[in-house]
Amino acid sequence: MGLDNAETLRAEGRRTGMRDEALSDNELIEAVKAGDEDAFAAIIERYRNPITNFLYRFLNDREEAVDLAQETFVRVYFALDRYHTGYAFSTYIYRIASNLAISEIRKRKRRNVLSLTGLFQREDSETEEYQPPDHRQLQDDHLIDGETSQLIQTAIASLPPKYRAAIVLRDIEGLSYDEIAEIMGLGLGTTKSRISRARGLLKEKLKDHF
Amino acid sequence: MEKDNIKIDLQDDGDVKRMLSSLGRVDAPNDFTFRVKARIAEQKAASEHRGWAPAFLRIAAPAAVTVAVATGGYFALIDNGQAPLPVAAVEETMEFAPPQSAEVADAGPSVGSDIGEPSIPVSNAFADAKPAPAPQRAQARESRPAANTNEGGGSTVRAAKPPAAPLLPRGIDPQTVIPNTRPGDAAGTHRISDILQMIGVNAQRGAMGWNVSGTTSAGVGGRAGIRSGDIVVAIDGTPINNTDTIKGTATIRSLQLIREGRRVTITFGR
């Protein structure tokens, strides 16, 4: 759909009270490139919760997750000229978020702070990072009680980043294997292998608690 | 779904998947969009405020540093003798290799020394000639052979049109070119007094070395900073404190002196 059509749809949407859900990601991106700032607000509205949730499950730190989610959108905005709408925007934005999260984990390692995840770490574990538990009750965290949820969350955070990203994207965010492979820049077989390995590691870490 | 309704029983990967999908979701705060827009506006303002100058500096500063390092490294190599001297510096290098013959020296380009350095022919045949004026020195630069050539070389222009006056390095007094040298003596034995005299240094052999009694105003030695009272103890690292002659190509790159008790090295060619 061309830009004119997208703008027409948006104008129509405003007139009829429809929101930007009618437009695809790429149509919104084209509108942003054409100078429509409201279209970018629509993109933020569409992805802010999934990205924040993904980063929270990845980092186990809500404040850091929100901060990196905001940074993700800022980077997307300033890189729009380089974004080709031939690719799925959802994988594009998850990839940026994932890279930011991995960078953050590396920064934590460089800070060389004490690891508090020893409960879940074996001696040969690949991770050594500070994972302070976030005890605040989450607004939607009612499916599993807080203590169990925190136990699972800490177990996820103790996984090596390459496994953590894969299992969060698959089992929490519900992305397809193809999408995850594209986000992580891996082959499909490697992606499936990592997800399977991540589930195995997680089961191993939690077996004594359930 | 009520709390604790989920029974976690991790028997297989499917259980792990169900457990993870049962975790609650964390939503972005209500002011999320506002904060993202504020960040974008802040970065836009910052980039506009920076203007073109920082962008220019981001490119120019590394480039300048690279050039400076490369230049410094080049001259460091010259110090170590691992890089050829620039043409302008070669002018200042004293070469004492005599020509194969007066005719050869007069008719064409000079013959390179056995260490591959360009050389300027100096011969008794030039004894009556005056130092070459600046344009002719420029011509000399054109006609110098490439490094590592043992014979021939030089420019065809020079070969076709021999210079009217002999070409001598600046500061070389044609009246004091090495006497008693013979053709083919480039790598032979030279008298130290002759070598020093050629660069305008008057010196007599003493107990520690060659005591400088004075320098000529136009000589290379005087312009390089050699002065009365200095004691020349080595040429290019070869001690001369107990000898009157020196063997080799008679190409002076440096002199080692003792000045007021301190050892000083004067390097030519820069």
Interface residues (C-beta under 8 A of the other chain):
Chain A: E37 A41 I44 E45 R48 N49 I51 T52 N53 Y56 R57 R62 A65 V66 A69 Q70 E71 F73 V74 Y77 F78 L138 Q139 D140 D141 H142 L143 I144 D145 T148 S149 I152 Q153 I156 I167 V168 R170 D171 I172 G174 S196 R199 G200 L202 K203 L206 K207 F210
Chain B: M1 K3 D4 I6 I8 D9 L10 D13 D15 V16 K17 M19 L20 S21 S22 L23 G24 R25 V26 D27 A28 P29 F32 T33 R35 V36 K37 R39 I40 Q43
